[in-house]
């Protein structure tokens, strides 16, 4: 659940960052994808840590 939320939030933040910089559609999609991948990895790590230490 954390990973899915992180992917969605990351994609939204990436798209927002590209729009703020005046990027074209391809730029917006690329930023959204990169931010989603990065936040998805962090979400996965967070999920593993929570599972190992608190469950």
N, C-alpha and C positions, 0 to 999 in steps of 0.2 A: 504494500500500500504506500509506503514511504517512497519507493522507487517511482511509482506511477506519478505521484504528486510532484516529485522532484523533476521528472521529465517534462511535465506540463508547465510547471513554473519556470524551469530553465528555458524552454522554448519561447515562452512569453517574454522573458527578460531579454533573450537574444534578439527577438524580433523588434522589441522596443529599442534596444541599443542601436540596431542597424537603421531603424527609421529615424532615430535622433541624429545619426550621422549623415542622413540624406542618401541612404543606399537604395539601389534599384531592387526590383523584386528578387533577383537571384541573390543579391547580397543579404536581403532579409531572410530568405530561406536558408542560406548557408550559416548565418549567425544563429538562427533558431536551432538548426541541427547541431552545431558545435556546442552551444550552451546546453542543449538537451542531453547530449552525450556526456558532457562533463558533469552535469548535475545528477544524471542517472548513475554514474560511477560513484559519486559521493553518497547518493542515497543508498546504493547497494552496500557500501562500506558501513554507513550508519546503521543499516538494518542488521548487518552481521554483528557489529559491536553490541547493539541492543540485545540481540538474541544470545550472544555469548555471556554478557555480564548481568543481565537482568531477568533472564527467563530460565 
